[in-house]
């Protein structure tokens, strides 16, 4: 079983998750109430406090234990709804899929809006045509 992930790997993973959620590293720094330099130093010197990890886990909506578990461990998802916590922070494919799904949802909403606009134009044209026929 693998032990703790190297500190820079942890920072890289946290940044990857932040980017997947359209958040910045500075957003996390502000949320934690520390400076960028302080957080970077904690990562590089492996002195990140458990309280800080807990705050990071809450902000990223990932369970605290996911920082310590084997990244290759396979935990099944139960139910069809998205869980509050994402337990697969070490799987790049999960992050990529989540980003793609979010992009698709945005595209679907845009298409629905465009379709509603076109329906309104069609309805307006049909009403004008009916008025001209009378």
C-alpha positions as CSV (number, residue, x, y, z in Angstrom):
1,X,0.0,0.0,0.0
2,X,1.3,3.5,-0.9
3,X,2.0,6.0,1.8
4,X,1.4,9.7,1.8
5,X,1.7,11.5,-1.5
6,X,4.7,13.8,-1.9
7,X,4.0,17.4,-0.8
8,X,4.4,18.9,-4.3
9,X,2.2,16.1,-5.8
10,X,-0.5,17.2,-3.2
11,X,-0.2,20.8,-4.2
12,X,-0.4,19.9,-7.9
13,X,-3.5,17.8,-7.3
14,X,-5.1,20.6,-5.3
15,X,-4.4,23.0,-8.1
16,X,-5.7,20.6,-10.7
17,X,-9.0,20.3,-8.7
18,X,-9.2,24.0,-8.3
19,X,-8.8,24.5,-12.0
20,X,-11.4,21.8,-12.7
21,X,-13.9,23.8,-10.6
22,X,-12.9,27.2,-12.2
23,X,-11.2,28.4,-9.0
24,X,-7.7,29.8,-8.6
25,X,-5.0,29.0,-6.2
26,X,-5.3,32.6,-4.9
27,X,-9.0,31.9,-4.2
28,X,-7.9,29.0,-1.9
29,X,-5.2,31.2,-0.3
30,X,-7.8,33.8,0.5
31,X,-10.3,31.2,1.8
32,X,-7.6,29.8,4.1
33,X,-6.6,33.3,5.3
34,X,-2.9,32.8,4.6
35,X,-0.5,34.3,2.1
36,X,0.5,32.4,-1.0
37,X,4.1,32.2,0.3
38,X,2.9,30.7,3.6
39,X,0.9,28.0,1.8
40,X,3.7,27.3,-0.7
41,X,6.2,27.0,2.2
42,X,3.8,24.6,4.0
43,X,3.6,22.4,0.9
44,X,7.3,22.5,0.2
45,X,8.4,21.8,3.8
46,X,5.6,19.3,4.4
47,X,4.4,21.2,7.4
48,X,0.8,21.6,6.3
49,X,-1.4,21.4,9.4
50,X,-4.3,19.1,9.6
51,X,-6.6,22.1,10.2
52,X,-5.5,23.6,6.9
53,X,-6.0,20.2,5.1
54,X,-9.5,20.1,6.7
55,X,-10.3,23.6,5.4
56,X,-9.0,22.6,1.9
57,X,-11.1,19.5,1.9
58,X,-14.2,21.5,2.8
59,X,-13.5,24.1,0.1
60,X,-12.8,21.5,-2.5
61,X,-15.6,19.2,-1.3
62,X,-13.4,16.2,-0.9
63,X,-13.1,14.1,2.2
64,X,-10.1,14.7,4.4
65,X,-9.1,11.0,4.3
66,X,-8.5,11.3,0.6
67,X,-5.3,13.1,1.2
68,X,-3.9,10.0,3.1
69,X,-5.4,7.0,1.3
70,X,-3.9,5.0,-1.5
71,X,-4.7,6.8,-4.8
72,X,-5.2,3.5,-6.5
73,X,-7.8,2.3,-4.0
74,X,-11.2,1.7,-5.6
75,X,-14.2,2.9,-3.7
76,X,-17.6,2.4,-5.4
77,X,-20.1,5.2,-5.7
78,X,-23.5,4.4,-4.3
79,X,-26.6,5.9,-5.9
80,X,-26.9,7.9,-9.1
81,X,-26.7,11.4,-7.6
82,X,-23.3,13.2,-7.4
83,X,-22.0,12.8,-3.9
84,X,-21.1,15.9,-1.9
85,X,-17.6,14.6,-1.6
86,X,-15.5,13.5,-4.5
87,X,-13.4,10.6,-3.2
88,X,-11.4,10.1,-6.4
89,X,-9.1,13.2,-6.3
90,X,-6.1,11.2,-7.6
91,X,-7.7,9.9,-10.8
92,X,-7.1,12.4,-13.7
93,X,-9.8,10.8,-15.7
94,X,-12.4,11.6,-13.1
95,X,-11.4,15.2,-13.1
96,X,-11.4,15.4,-16.9
97,X,-14.8,13.7,-17.0
98,X,-16.2,16.1,-14.5
99,X,-14.9,19.1,-16.5
100,X,-16.3,17.7,-19.7
101,X,-19.7,17.1,-18.1
102,X,-19.8,20.6,-16.7
103,X,-18.9,22.0,-20.2
104,X,-21.6,19.9,-21.8
105,X,-24.2,21.1,-19.2
106,X,-23.3,24.7,-20.1
107,X,-23.5,23.9,-23.8
108,X,-26.9,22.3,-23.3
109,X,-28.2,25.4,-21.4
110,X,-26.9,27.6,-24.3
111,X,-28.6,25.4,-26.9
112,X,-31.9,25.5,-24.9
113,X,-31.7,29.3,-24.8
114,X,-31.0,29.5,-28.5
115,X,-33.9,27.1,-29.2
116,X,-36.3,29.2,-27.1
117,X,-35.3,32.3,-29.0
118,X,-35.9,30.6,-32.3
119,X,-39.3,29.3,-31.1
120,X,-40.2,32.8,-30.2
121,X,-39.2,34.1,-33.7
122,X,-41.2,31.4,-35.4
123,X,-44.2,32.2,-33.2
124,X,-43.9,35.9,-34.1
125,X,-43.6,35.1,-37.8
126,X,-46.6,32.8,-37.7
127,X,-48.7,35.5,-35.9
128,X,-47.7,38.1,-38.5
129,X,-48.6,35.7,-41.3
130,X,-52.0,35.0,-39.7
131,X,-52.6,38.7,-39.4
132,X,-51.7,39.3,-43.1
133,X,-54.0,36.5,-44.3
134,X,-57.0,38.0,-42.5
